[in-house]
Amino acid sequence: MKKLATSLPLILALGACQPAVDQIQMAPTGGGSTVVETERAARLRARVDGFNAAFHAGDYATVTSVMPPRLVARLAKRSGMSQRELRRLLTDTTAQLMKNTKLHSYSMQTNAPEIHQAGAIHYAILPTTTDLTAYGKRLKQSNNTLAIEEGGKWYLVRVEKPSHEVDIKAAYPELKSANIR
């Protein structure tokens, strides 16, 4: 079995959430807001809140469970491990890294994100900033977290660099022409 190279950037790719989601809007589609859109936004809000609570409680199994399923399948296959093994490795690595990390600030702009649709996939781009010190090194990042709805459930993944975008779009070809970074 191959080992997946893990690092702080990989862990940060899992997503970041602010405690409160102020407002979530659907991107204009030619019509007004619907009950389905309101329910979709409420599910995204609940997922973000759940992730945030798990992160602050040190529940890293829940934190890593927010990664989009098709992306996990792709990374597991490429790493030569099962999805369960990959999730366990990510959970253990996250827990270990967080022991040596001081989080100064962690925010996701959720004041009015738009939910877009690409094929059957709904997604939102959430600007995210992180300021932390890990292993004595201060790291400040500004990038995006991609929220993907799959099977009625929202998943989160940080999009930091082109290789992340390549993996996400390979796992979710519906997003091929979407600007997710």
Rosetta constraint file for C-alpha pairs under 8 A:
AtomPair CA 1 CA 79 HARMONIC 7.63 0.50
AtomPair CA 1 CA 80 HARMONIC 5.40 0.50
AtomPair CA 1 CA 81 HARMONIC 6.15 0.50
AtomPair CA 2 CA 79 HARMONIC 5.51 0.50
AtomPair CA 2 CA 80 HARMONIC 5.31 0.50
AtomPair CA 2 CA 81 HARMONIC 7.00 0.50
AtomPair CA 3 CA 79 HARMONIC 6.31 0.50
AtomPair CA 3 CA 80 HARMONIC 7.69 0.50
AtomPair CA 4 CA 79 HARMONIC 5.56 0.50
AtomPair CA 4 CA 86 HARMONIC 7.92 0.50
AtomPair CA 6 CA 10 HARMONIC 6.09 0.50
AtomPair CA 6 CA 11 HARMONIC 7.55 0.50
AtomPair CA 6 CA 90 HARMONIC 7.76 0.50
AtomPair CA 6 CA 93 HARMONIC 7.24 0.50
AtomPair CA 7 CA 11 HARMONIC 6.47 0.50
AtomPair CA 8 CA 12 HARMONIC 6.06 0.50
AtomPair CA 8 CA 97 HARMONIC 7.05 0.50
AtomPair CA 9 CA 13 HARMONIC 6.07 0.50
AtomPair CA 10 CA 14 HARMONIC 7.02 0.50
AtomPair CA 11 CA 90 HARMONIC 7.39 0.50
AtomPair CA 11 CA 93 HARMONIC 7.88 0.50
AtomPair CA 11 CA 94 HARMONIC 6.07 0.50
AtomPair CA 12 CA 16 HARMONIC 7.52 0.50
AtomPair CA 12 CA 158 HARMONIC 6.64 0.50
AtomPair CA 13 CA 145 HARMONIC 7.91 0.50
AtomPair CA 13 CA 157 HARMONIC 5.57 0.50
AtomPair CA 13 CA 158 HARMONIC 3.92 0.50
AtomPair CA 13 CA 159 HARMONIC 6.31 0.50
AtomPair CA 13 CA 160 HARMONIC 6.95 0.50
AtomPair CA 14 CA 63 HARMONIC 7.57 0.50
AtomPair CA 14 CA 64 HARMONIC 6.56 0.50
AtomPair CA 14 CA 66 HARMONIC 7.32 0.50
AtomPair CA 14 CA 67 HARMONIC 6.21 0.50
AtomPair CA 14 CA 156 HARMONIC 6.57 0.50
AtomPair CA 14 CA 157 HARMONIC 4.67 0.50
AtomPair CA 14 CA 158 HARMONIC 5.46 0.50
AtomPair CA 15 CA 145 HARMONIC 5.72 0.50
AtomPair CA 15 CA 146 HARMONIC 7.91 0.50
AtomPair CA 15 CA 156 HARMONIC 5.50 0.50
AtomPair CA 15 CA 157 HARMONIC 4.74 0.50
AtomPair CA 15 CA 158 HARMONIC 4.71 0.50
AtomPair CA 16 CA 52 HARMONIC 7.40 0.50
AtomPair CA 16 CA 106 HARMONIC 6.82 0.50
AtomPair CA 16 CA 107 HARMONIC 6.70 0.50
AtomPair CA 16 CA 108 HARMONIC 6.23 0.50
AtomPair CA 16 CA 128 HARMONIC 6.80 0.50
AtomPair CA 16 CA 145 HARMONIC 7.03 0.50
AtomPair CA 16 CA 158 HARMONIC 7.49 0.50
AtomPair CA 17 CA 48 HARMONIC 5.95 0.50
AtomPair CA 17 CA 49 HARMONIC 7.42 0.50
AtomPair CA 17 CA 51 HARMONIC 6.92 0.50
AtomPair CA 17 CA 52 HARMONIC 5.37 0.50
AtomPair CA 17 CA 106 HARMONIC 7.18 0.50
AtomPair CA 17 CA 107 HARMONIC 5.85 0.50
AtomPair CA 17 CA 108 HARMONIC 5.09 0.50
AtomPair CA 17 CA 128 HARMONIC 7.91 0.50
AtomPair CA 18 CA 48 HARMONIC 7.72 0.50
AtomPair CA 18 CA 49 HARMONIC 7.82 0.50
AtomPair CA 18 CA 52 HARMONIC 6.65 0.50
AtomPair CA 18 CA 106 HARMONIC 6.91 0.50
AtomPair CA 18 CA 107 HARMONIC 4.81 0.50
AtomPair CA 18 CA 108 HARMONIC 5.12 0.50
AtomPair CA 18 CA 109 HARMONIC 7.39 0.50
AtomPair CA 18 CA 110 HARMONIC 7.59 0.50
AtomPair CA 19 CA 48 HARMONIC 7.88 0.50
AtomPair CA 19 CA 49 HARMONIC 6.11 0.50
AtomPair CA 19 CA 52 HARMONIC 6.05 0.50
AtomPair CA 19 CA 53 HARMONIC 7.73 0.50
AtomPair CA 20 CA 49 HARMONIC 6.96 0.50
AtomPair CA 20 CA 110 HARMONIC 7.82 0.50
AtomPair CA 21 CA 45 HARMONIC 6.03 0.50
AtomPair CA 21 CA 48 HARMONIC 7.64 0.50
AtomPair CA 21 CA 49 HARMONIC 7.67 0.50
AtomPair CA 21 CA 110 HARMONIC 5.31 0.50
AtomPair CA 21 CA 111 HARMONIC 6.49 0.50
AtomPair CA 22 CA 110 HARMONIC 6.13 0.50
AtomPair CA 22 CA 111 HARMONIC 4.82 0.50
AtomPair CA 22 CA 112 HARMONIC 7.10 0.50
AtomPair CA 23 CA 110 HARMONIC 6.58 0.50
AtomPair CA 23 CA 111 HARMONIC 5.15 0.50
AtomPair CA 23 CA 112 HARMONIC 4.98 0.50
AtomPair CA 23 CA 113 HARMONIC 7.33 0.50
AtomPair CA 24 CA 41 HARMONIC 5.80 0.50
AtomPair CA 24 CA 45 HARMONIC 7.84 0.50
AtomPair CA 24 CA 110 HARMONIC 7.03 0.50
AtomPair CA 24 CA 111 HARMONIC 7.03 0.50
AtomPair CA 24 CA 112 HARMONIC 5.05 0.50
AtomPair CA 24 CA 113 HARMONIC 5.32 0.50
AtomPair CA 24 CA 114 HARMONIC 6.45 0.50
AtomPair CA 24 CA 115 HARMONIC 7.53 0.50
AtomPair CA 25 CA 41 HARMONIC 7.16 0.50
AtomPair CA 25 CA 112 HARMONIC 6.09 0.50
AtomPair CA 25 CA 113 HARMONIC 6.00 0.50
AtomPair CA 25 CA 114 HARMONIC 4.92 0.50
AtomPair CA 25 CA 115 HARMONIC 6.23 0.50
AtomPair CA 26 CA 33 HARMONIC 7.29 0.50
AtomPair CA 26 CA 37 HARMONIC 6.64 0.50
AtomPair CA 26 CA 41 HARMONIC 7.95 0.50
AtomPair CA 26 CA 113 HARMONIC 7.89 0.50
AtomPair CA 26 CA 114 HARMONIC 4.93 0.50
AtomPair CA 26 CA 115 HARMONIC 4.47 0.50
AtomPair CA 26 CA 116 HARMONIC 6.57 0.50
AtomPair CA 27 CA 114 HARMONIC 4.93 0.50
AtomPair CA 27 CA 115 HARMONIC 5.45 0.50
AtomPair CA 27 CA 116 HARMONIC 5.57 0.50
AtomPair CA 28 CA 32 HARMONIC 7.76 0.50
AtomPair CA 33 CA 37 HARMONIC 6.26 0.50
AtomPair CA 33 CA 38 HARMONIC 7.21 0.50
AtomPair CA 34 CA 38 HARMONIC 6.28 0.50
AtomPair CA 35 CA 39 HARMONIC 6.14 0.50
AtomPair CA 36 CA 40 HARMONIC 6.05 0.50
AtomPair CA 37 CA 41 HARMONIC 6.13 0.50
AtomPair CA 38 CA 42 HARMONIC 6.15 0.50
AtomPair CA 39 CA 43 HARMONIC 6.21 0.50
AtomPair CA 40 CA 44 HARMONIC 6.34 0.50
AtomPair CA 40 CA 152 HARMONIC 7.97 0.50
AtomPair CA 41 CA 45 HARMONIC 6.14 0.50
AtomPair CA 41 CA 115 HARMONIC 7.99 0.50
AtomPair CA 42 CA 46 HARMONIC 6.14 0.50
AtomPair CA 43 CA 47 HARMONIC 6.13 0.50
AtomPair CA 43 CA 153 HARMONIC 7.16 0.50
AtomPair CA 43 CA 154 HARMONIC 7.02 0.50
AtomPair CA 44 CA 48 HARMONIC 6.15 0.50
AtomPair CA 44 CA 153 HARMONIC 7.93 0.50
AtomPair CA 44 CA 154 HARMONIC 5.83 0.50
AtomPair CA 45 CA 49 HARMONIC 6.11 0.50
AtomPair CA 46 CA 50 HARMONIC 5.97 0.50
AtomPair CA 47 CA 51 HARMONIC 6.04 0.50
AtomPair CA 47 CA 154 HARMONIC 6.32 0.50
AtomPair CA 47 CA 155 HARMONIC 7.66 0.50
AtomPair CA 48 CA 52 HARMONIC 6.11 0.50
AtomPair CA 49 CA 53 HARMONIC 6.16 0.50
AtomPair CA 50 CA 54 HARMONIC 6.14 0.50
AtomPair CA 51 CA 55 HARMONIC 6.05 0.50
AtomPair CA 51 CA 62 HARMONIC 7.07 0.50
AtomPair CA 51 CA 63 HARMONIC 5.85 0.50
AtomPair CA 51 CA 66 HARMONIC 7.41 0.50
AtomPair CA 52 CA 56 HARMONIC 6.25 0.50
AtomPair CA 53 CA 57 HARMONIC 6.10 0.50
AtomPair CA 54 CA 58 HARMONIC 6.08 0.50
AtomPair CA 54 CA 59 HARMONIC 4.84 0.50
AtomPair CA 54 CA 60 HARMONIC 6.90 0.50
AtomPair CA 54 CA 62 HARMONIC 6.15 0.50
AtomPair CA 54 CA 63 HARMONIC 6.08 0.50
AtomPair CA 55 CA 59 HARMONIC 5.96 0.50
AtomPair CA 55 CA 60 HARMONIC 6.52 0.50
AtomPair CA 55 CA 62 HARMONIC 7.97 0.50
AtomPair CA 55 CA 63 HARMONIC 5.96 0.50
AtomPair CA 58 CA 95 HARMONIC 7.48 0.50
AtomPair CA 59 CA 63 HARMONIC 6.41 0.50
AtomPair CA 60 CA 64 HARMONIC 6.01 0.50
AtomPair CA 60 CA 91 HARMONIC 5.37 0.50
AtomPair CA 60 CA 92 HARMONIC 7.82 0.50
AtomPair CA 60 CA 94 HARMONIC 6.62 0.50
AtomPair CA 60 CA 95 HARMONIC 6.32 0.50
AtomPair CA 61 CA 65 HARMONIC 6.17 0.50
AtomPair CA 61 CA 87 HARMONIC 7.78 0.50
AtomPair CA 61 CA 88 HARMONIC 7.64 0.50
AtomPair CA 61 CA 91 HARMONIC 5.31 0.50
AtomPair CA 62 CA 66 HARMONIC 6.99 0.50
AtomPair CA 63 CA 91 HARMONIC 7.80 0.50
AtomPair CA 64 CA 87 HARMONIC 6.64 0.50
AtomPair CA 64 CA 90 HARMONIC 6.64 0.50
AtomPair CA 64 CA 91 HARMONIC 6.04 0.50
AtomPair CA 65 CA 87 HARMONIC 7.43 0.50
AtomPair CA 66 CA 154 HARMONIC 7.62 0.50
AtomPair CA 66 CA 155 HARMONIC 4.74 0.50
AtomPair CA 66 CA 156 HARMONIC 5.41 0.50
AtomPair CA 66 CA 157 HARMONIC 7.50 0.50
AtomPair CA 67 CA 71 HARMONIC 7.18 0.50
AtomPair CA 67 CA 72 HARMONIC 6.67 0.50
AtomPair CA 67 CA 155 HARMONIC 5.53 0.50
AtomPair CA 67 CA 156 HARMONIC 5.51 0.50
AtomPair CA 67 CA 157 HARMONIC 5.75 0.50
AtomPair CA 68 CA 72 HARMONIC 6.31 0.50
AtomPair CA 68 CA 148 HARMONIC 6.99 0.50
AtomPair CA 68 CA 150 HARMONIC 7.83 0.50
AtomPair CA 68 CA 155 HARMONIC 5.05 0.50
AtomPair CA 68 CA 156 HARMONIC 6.53 0.50
AtomPair CA 68 CA 157 HARMONIC 7.11 0.50
AtomPair CA 69 CA 73 HARMONIC 6.20 0.50
AtomPair CA 70 CA 74 HARMONIC 6.23 0.50
AtomPair CA 70 CA 171 HARMONIC 5.40 0.50
AtomPair CA 70 CA 172 HARMONIC 7.12 0.50
AtomPair CA 71 CA 75 HARMONIC 6.19 0.50
AtomPair CA 71 CA 167 HARMONIC 7.07 0.50
AtomPair CA 71 CA 168 HARMONIC 6.11 0.50
AtomPair CA 71 CA 171 HARMONIC 5.32 0.50
AtomPair CA 71 CA 172 HARMONIC 7.76 0.50
AtomPair CA 72 CA 76 HARMONIC 5.93 0.50
AtomPair CA 72 CA 83 HARMONIC 6.41 0.50
AtomPair CA 72 CA 86 HARMONIC 7.71 0.50
AtomPair CA 72 CA 87 HARMONIC 7.96 0.50
AtomPair CA 73 CA 77 HARMONIC 6.10 0.50
AtomPair CA 73 CA 83 HARMONIC 5.99 0.50
AtomPair CA 74 CA 78 HARMONIC 6.22 0.50
AtomPair CA 74 CA 167 HARMONIC 7.73 0.50
AtomPair CA 74 CA 171 HARMONIC 6.44 0.50
AtomPair CA 75 CA 79 HARMONIC 6.06 0.50
AtomPair CA 76 CA 80 HARMONIC 6.11 0.50
AtomPair CA 76 CA 81 HARMONIC 5.22 0.50
AtomPair CA 76 CA 82 HARMONIC 5.70 0.50
AtomPair CA 76 CA 83 HARMONIC 5.34 0.50
AtomPair CA 76 CA 86 HARMONIC 5.86 0.50
AtomPair CA 77 CA 81 HARMONIC 6.20 0.50
AtomPair CA 77 CA 82 HARMONIC 7.09 0.50
AtomPair CA 77 CA 83 HARMONIC 7.93 0.50
AtomPair CA 81 CA 85 HARMONIC 6.04 0.50
AtomPair CA 81 CA 86 HARMONIC 6.39 0.50
AtomPair CA 82 CA 86 HARMONIC 6.21 0.50
AtomPair CA 83 CA 87 HARMONIC 6.12 0.50
AtomPair CA 84 CA 88 HARMONIC 6.14 0.50
AtomPair CA 85 CA 89 HARMONIC 6.08 0.50
AtomPair CA 86 CA 90 HARMONIC 6.12 0.50
AtomPair CA 87 CA 91 HARMONIC 6.03 0.50
AtomPair CA 88 CA 92 HARMONIC 6.09 0.50
AtomPair CA 89 CA 93 HARMONIC 5.94 0.50
AtomPair CA 90 CA 94 HARMONIC 5.90 0.50
AtomPair CA 91 CA 95 HARMONIC 6.21 0.50
AtomPair CA 92 CA 96 HARMONIC 6.20 0.50
AtomPair CA 93 CA 97 HARMONIC 6.04 0.50
AtomPair CA 94 CA 98 HARMONIC 6.02 0.50
AtomPair CA 95 CA 99 HARMONIC 6.48 0.50
AtomPair CA 96 CA 100 HARMONIC 7.19 0.50
AtomPair CA 97 CA 101 HARMONIC 6.39 0.50
AtomPair CA 97 CA 134 HARMONIC 7.73 0.50
AtomPair CA 98 CA 102 HARMONIC 7.63 0.50
AtomPair CA 100 CA 134 HARMONIC 5.78 0.50
AtomPair CA 100 CA 135 HARMONIC 5.83 0.50
AtomPair CA 101 CA 132 HARMONIC 6.80 0.50
AtomPair CA 101 CA 133 HARMONIC 5.59 0.50
AtomPair CA 101 CA 134 HARMONIC 4.35 0.50
AtomPair CA 101 CA 135 HARMONIC 6.71 0.50
AtomPair CA 102 CA 132 HARMONIC 5.57 0.50
AtomPair CA 102 CA 133 HARMONIC 5.12 0.50
AtomPair CA 102 CA 134 HARMONIC 6.45 0.50
AtomPair CA 103 CA 131 HARMONIC 6.41 0.50
AtomPair CA 103 CA 132 HARMONIC 4.39 0.50
AtomPair CA 103 CA 133 HARMONIC 6.51 0.50
AtomPair CA 104 CA 130 HARMONIC 7.90 0.50
AtomPair CA 104 CA 131 HARMONIC 5.34 0.50
AtomPair CA 104 CA 132 HARMONIC 5.13 0.50
AtomPair CA 104 CA 133 HARMONIC 7.53 0.50
AtomPair CA 105 CA 129 HARMONIC 7.83 0.50
AtomPair CA 105 CA 130 HARMONIC 5.88 0.50
AtomPair CA 105 CA 131 HARMONIC 5.09 0.50
AtomPair CA 105 CA 132 HARMONIC 6.83 0.50
AtomPair CA 106 CA 128 HARMONIC 7.73 0.50
AtomPair CA 106 CA 129 HARMONIC 5.94 0.50
AtomPair CA 106 CA 130 HARMONIC 4.60 0.50
AtomPair CA 106 CA 131 HARMONIC 6.33 0.50
AtomPair CA 107 CA 128 HARMONIC 5.71 0.50
AtomPair CA 107 CA 129 HARMONIC 5.34 0.50
AtomPair CA 107 CA 130 HARMONIC 6.50 0.50
AtomPair CA 108 CA 126 HARMONIC 6.24 0.50
AtomPair CA 108 CA 127 HARMONIC 5.76 0.50
AtomPair CA 108 CA 128 HARMONIC 4.25 0.50
AtomPair CA 108 CA 129 HARMONIC 6.39 0.50
AtomPair CA 108 CA 145 HARMONIC 7.82 0.50
AtomPair CA 109 CA 113 HARMONIC 7.65 0.50
AtomPair CA 109 CA 126 HARMONIC 5.81 0.50
AtomPair CA 109 CA 127 HARMONIC 5.29 0.50
AtomPair CA 109 CA 128 HARMONIC 6.13 0.50
AtomPair CA 110 CA 126 HARMONIC 6.54 0.50
AtomPair CA 110 CA 127 HARMONIC 7.97 0.50
AtomPair CA 113 CA 124 HARMONIC 6.56 0.50
AtomPair CA 113 CA 125 HARMONIC 6.86 0.50
AtomPair CA 113 CA 126 HARMONIC 6.41 0.50
AtomPair CA 114 CA 124 HARMONIC 5.90 0.50
AtomPair CA 114 CA 125 HARMONIC 7.43 0.50
AtomPair CA 115 CA 122 HARMONIC 6.48 0.50
AtomPair CA 115 CA 123 HARMONIC 5.49 0.50
AtomPair CA 115 CA 124 HARMONIC 4.66 0.50
AtomPair CA 115 CA 125 HARMONIC 7.83 0.50
AtomPair CA 116 CA 122 HARMONIC 5.52 0.50
AtomPair CA 116 CA 123 HARMONIC 5.28 0.50
AtomPair CA 116 CA 124 HARMONIC 6.06 0.50
AtomPair CA 117 CA 121 HARMONIC 5.64 0.50
AtomPair CA 117 CA 122 HARMONIC 4.39 0.50
AtomPair CA 117 CA 123 HARMONIC 6.27 0.50
AtomPair CA 118 CA 122 HARMONIC 6.36 0.50
AtomPair CA 118 CA 123 HARMONIC 7.83 0.50
AtomPair CA 118 CA 174 HARMONIC 5.59 0.50
AtomPair CA 118 CA 175 HARMONIC 6.05 0.50
AtomPair CA 118 CA 178 HARMONIC 7.60 0.50
AtomPair CA 119 CA 174 HARMONIC 5.70 0.50
AtomPair CA 120 CA 174 HARMONIC 7.62 0.50
AtomPair CA 121 CA 148 HARMONIC 7.02 0.50
AtomPair CA 121 CA 149 HARMONIC 6.25 0.50
AtomPair CA 121 CA 150 HARMONIC 6.76 0.50
AtomPair CA 121 CA 174 HARMONIC 6.85 0.50
AtomPair CA 121 CA 175 HARMONIC 7.97 0.50
AtomPair CA 122 CA 148 HARMONIC 6.02 0.50
AtomPair CA 122 CA 149 HARMONIC 5.32 0.50
AtomPair CA 122 CA 150 HARMONIC 7.79 0.50
AtomPair CA 123 CA 146 HARMONIC 6.95 0.50
AtomPair CA 123 CA 147 HARMONIC 5.32 0.50
AtomPair CA 123 CA 148 HARMONIC 4.47 0.50
AtomPair CA 123 CA 149 HARMONIC 6.09 0.50
AtomPair CA 124 CA 146 HARMONIC 5.94 0.50
AtomPair CA 124 CA 147 HARMONIC 5.09 0.50
AtomPair CA 124 CA 148 HARMONIC 6.80 0.50
AtomPair CA 125 CA 144 HARMONIC 6.28 0.50
AtomPair CA 125 CA 145 HARMONIC 5.98 0.50
AtomPair CA 125 CA 146 HARMONIC 4.93 0.50
AtomPair CA 125 CA 147 HARMONIC 6.43 0.50
AtomPair CA 125 CA 180 HARMONIC 6.46 0.50
AtomPair CA 125 CA 181 HARMONIC 7.97 0.50
AtomPair CA 126 CA 144 HARMONIC 5.40 0.50
AtomPair CA 126 CA 145 HARMONIC 5.04 0.50
AtomPair CA 126 CA 146 HARMONIC 6.28 0.50
AtomPair CA 126 CA 147 HARMONIC 7.46 0.50
AtomPair CA 127 CA 142 HARMONIC 7.33 0.50
AtomPair CA 127 CA 143 HARMONIC 5.89 0.50
AtomPair CA 127 CA 144 HARMONIC 4.37 0.50
AtomPair CA 127 CA 145 HARMONIC 6.26 0.50
AtomPair CA 128 CA 142 HARMONIC 5.72 0.50
AtomPair CA 128 CA 143 HARMONIC 5.34 0.50
AtomPair CA 128 CA 144 HARMONIC 5.13 0.50
AtomPair CA 128 CA 145 HARMONIC 6.19 0.50
AtomPair CA 129 CA 140 HARMONIC 7.36 0.50
AtomPair CA 129 CA 141 HARMONIC 5.50 0.50
AtomPair CA 129 CA 142 HARMONIC 4.41 0.50
AtomPair CA 129 CA 143 HARMONIC 6.45 0.50
AtomPair CA 130 CA 139 HARMONIC 7.65 0.50
AtomPair CA 130 CA 140 HARMONIC 5.60 0.50
AtomPair CA 130 CA 141 HARMONIC 5.16 0.50
AtomPair CA 130 CA 142 HARMONIC 6.61 0.50
AtomPair CA 131 CA 138 HARMONIC 7.35 0.50
AtomPair CA 131 CA 139 HARMONIC 5.74 0.50
AtomPair CA 131 CA 140 HARMONIC 4.38 0.50
AtomPair CA 131 CA 141 HARMONIC 6.52 0.50
AtomPair CA 132 CA 138 HARMONIC 5.70 0.50
AtomPair CA 132 CA 139 HARMONIC 5.36 0.50
AtomPair CA 132 CA 140 HARMONIC 6.55 0.50
AtomPair CA 133 CA 137 HARMONIC 5.21 0.50
AtomPair CA 133 CA 138 HARMONIC 4.14 0.50
AtomPair CA 133 CA 139 HARMONIC 5.95 0.50
AtomPair CA 134 CA 138 HARMONIC 6.46 0.50
AtomPair CA 134 CA 139 HARMONIC 7.52 0.50
AtomPair CA 143 CA 158 HARMONIC 7.52 0.50
AtomPair CA 143 CA 159 HARMONIC 6.65 0.50
AtomPair CA 143 CA 160 HARMONIC 5.74 0.50
AtomPair CA 143 CA 181 HARMONIC 7.43 0.50
AtomPair CA 144 CA 158 HARMONIC 5.92 0.50
AtomPair CA 144 CA 159 HARMONIC 5.48 0.50
AtomPair CA 144 CA 160 HARMONIC 6.90 0.50
AtomPair CA 144 CA 180 HARMONIC 7.75 0.50
AtomPair CA 144 CA 181 HARMONIC 6.19 0.50
AtomPair CA 145 CA 156 HARMONIC 6.49 0.50
AtomPair CA 145 CA 157 HARMONIC 5.47 0.50
AtomPair CA 145 CA 158 HARMONIC 4.17 0.50
AtomPair CA 145 CA 159 HARMONIC 5.76 0.50
AtomPair CA 146 CA 156 HARMONIC 5.65 0.50
AtomPair CA 146 CA 157 HARMONIC 5.31 0.50
AtomPair CA 146 CA 158 HARMONIC 6.05 0.50
AtomPair CA 146 CA 159 HARMONIC 6.66 0.50
AtomPair CA 146 CA 180 HARMONIC 6.77 0.50
AtomPair CA 147 CA 154 HARMONIC 6.35 0.50
AtomPair CA 147 CA 155 HARMONIC 5.48 0.50
AtomPair CA 147 CA 156 HARMONIC 4.56 0.50
AtomPair CA 147 CA 157 HARMONIC 6.66 0.50
AtomPair CA 148 CA 154 HARMONIC 5.52 0.50
AtomPair CA 148 CA 155 HARMONIC 5.20 0.50
AtomPair CA 148 CA 156 HARMONIC 6.46 0.50
AtomPair CA 149 CA 153 HARMONIC 5.33 0.50
AtomPair CA 149 CA 154 HARMONIC 4.25 0.50
AtomPair CA 149 CA 155 HARMONIC 6.20 0.50
AtomPair CA 150 CA 154 HARMONIC 6.31 0.50
AtomPair CA 150 CA 155 HARMONIC 7.49 0.50
AtomPair CA 159 CA 164 HARMONIC 5.69 0.50
AtomPair CA 159 CA 165 HARMONIC 6.37 0.50
AtomPair CA 159 CA 180 HARMONIC 7.44 0.50
AtomPair CA 159 CA 181 HARMONIC 5.98 0.50
AtomPair CA 160 CA 164 HARMONIC 6.56 0.50
AtomPair CA 160 CA 181 HARMONIC 7.33 0.50
AtomPair CA 161 CA 165 HARMONIC 6.75 0.50
AtomPair CA 161 CA 181 HARMONIC 7.71 0.50
AtomPair CA 162 CA 166 HARMONIC 6.23 0.50
AtomPair CA 163 CA 167 HARMONIC 6.29 0.50
AtomPair CA 164 CA 168 HARMONIC 6.15 0.50
AtomPair CA 165 CA 169 HARMONIC 6.01 0.50
AtomPair CA 165 CA 180 HARMONIC 7.15 0.50
AtomPair CA 165 CA 181 HARMONIC 7.03 0.50
AtomPair CA 166 CA 170 HARMONIC 6.05 0.50
AtomPair CA 167 CA 171 HARMONIC 6.22 0.50
AtomPair CA 168 CA 172 HARMONIC 5.91 0.50
AtomPair CA 169 CA 173 HARMONIC 5.13 0.50
AtomPair CA 169 CA 174 HARMONIC 7.48 0.50
AtomPair CA 169 CA 175 HARMONIC 5.69 0.50
AtomPair CA 169 CA 176 HARMONIC 5.52 0.50
AtomPair CA 170 CA 176 HARMONIC 7.95 0.50
AtomPair CA 172 CA 176 HARMONIC 7.46 0.50
